[in-house]
Amino acid sequence: MQFNHDNMTGALLAADLVNLGERSVWTVPEVQAVFREHVIRWSDVDKSDVPALRRWTTRLRAVFVAPDEEQRCRSINALLLDGVASVYLTTHDNHRPHLHFTPDENDLVGRVMAVTAGGLAIFTVEAEGGRLGACANAECVRVFVDTSRNGRRAYCSARCGNADAVRRHRAMKSH
């Protein structure tokens, strides 16, 4: 399955925010770096935005760790209900037509809520209900968006997969 990465901004941003959320302390520069990485044009991150962004990130995690398609859809629907003000088609900054889920005038937290909720919904439709997950390495809490060709990704990274394989191998040898 091929994915258009332009349509995945919200899902990828959601995963990176969830992964950032696992850290004990967030700083404004860390949040700004995540936004820059996803070419999010909001630079007005303020220290007062951080607590609300962290609360939203906790809710985003439920989508990635959902045990099945039905629960994932329920989690996304709850996010859509709270995060999306309106849906409209737009072009700006020489981008192709794309959806926006809140007016540009909305505050930063509202825009993040809208783009992540809407982006997760679109990606879930395109991925036929799957391809969002949490790392299978029991020692890792990271989540991911699976854009692999076969859709069978189980780890957040090859490094985590290798570490888990080594751990399992050592456990087998000790028994």
N, C-alpha and C positions, 0 to 999 in steps of 0.2 A: 504494500500500500504506500503510495506516495503522498506526502503532506506538503501543502504550501506553507512554508514557514512564516509568510506574511500574515496568515490567518491564525497563527498559533501564539501570537504575542501574549494574550491573556493567560493561556494555559502555562506557558513557559515562565511568565512572570509569577504566576501563582506558585509554581514549584520552587522557584528561587526564593520567594518570600517565606514559604514554609520552611525551607532549609535554613534560611537566615534566622527564622523564628526559633530554631533549636538552640541558638546561642543564648547565653544568659543575659547579655547586655547588647542592645542595639544602639548604634550611634547614627546620627544624621548622615555622616559621610558614607557609612555602609549602605544605608537605604538609598542614598543618591547613586552609589555605584551600581546597585541592582537596577535602578531605573535607567541609568546610562547604558548598561549592558543590553537592555532591551529596547534601546532608542526611544524611551519614554520621554516625552518632551516636557515633563513637569520637573522643574528644578526648585520649586518652592517648598521643599521639605523643611518643616520646622520641628524643633524638639517637642512641641506640644502635639504633633501628629503621631509621634511614635507609639504611645500607648494604644490608640485606636487602631493603628495598623497592626500591632501585635495581636490585639483581640481578633481582628478579622483573619489574620493568618492562622490562628488556632482553629477557626471555623473552616478555612480552606483545607487544612490537613484531613478533615473527615472525608473529603472527596477522594483523596489519594489512598486512604487506608480502608475504604469501604469494602466489605467482604464480597459484595456482588453488585451486579448492574443495577438492580432495583434500589438498593441503598445508596449507590452513587448518584442515581437520578434524584432521589429524595434530598440528598445533601445539596446538590446543585440547585434544585428548585428552591430550597430555603435561602441559598445565597442570592439567587435571582430576585426573590421576593424582597429581600432587604437591600440589595445592591444596585438594582437597575431601575433608573427613573423613567427612561424612555429609550426607544430604539429608533435610530435613523441612519440612513445611508449618507455618506459624506465623501468628499475628496478634499484634501488639503496637502500642502507642502509637497506637491508633485506625486502624491501617492495615488494608486488606483482606487476606485470606489471601495469603501469598506464600511463596516457597521460601527457606530458609536452607541454606547449604552447609557450615556448621561450627557447633559449639556457641558460644553467646555468650561462654562462659568462655575461649575460645581467645584467645591473645595477638593483638595488633594485626596483626602481619605475617601470621599465619595467617588472620585474618578477611579481610584485604585479598586474599590469595591466593585464598581461597574465593569471595568475592563477584565478583571479576573473572573467574576461570576459569568459574564457573557462569553468570555474566551473559553472557560471550562465547558460551558454548554455547547458551544460550536464544536470544539474539539471532540467532545463525547459523541456528538452526532456523527461527525466525520469518521471517528474511530469505532463506530458501531458499539458504543458502550464500554469499551475497554481502553487499554493502553495508558492508563494512569495508575501508578503504583508506588509502593513503599519498598525500600531495599530489603531483599530477602536475608541479608546478613544480620543476624540477631544482635550484633554489636553496633549496628548503624541505624540511625533514625531518619536518614534522608529519603526524599521522595523524588519521583521522576516522571517525565512525559516520554513514553516509549514511541520513538519515531523509527525504530528499526524496521527492516523489510518484513520480517516474519512476525513481529508483534509479540515476541516471547521473552522480552527483557525481564529479568528478575532482580537485577542489582542496579544501584545508582551509578556505578562505574565499573570498569574492568578491574581496577585495583581492589574494590570491595569484593567482587566475585572471586578473584584469586585468593584474597585473604580468607574468605569463607571456605574455599576448597581446601586450602592448607589446613585450616582448623579442623575440618571434617576428616581429612586424611590422618592427621595426628591423633584425633580421637579414636579412629578405627584401629590404628596401630597400637594404641595403649590398652586396647581390650583384648 
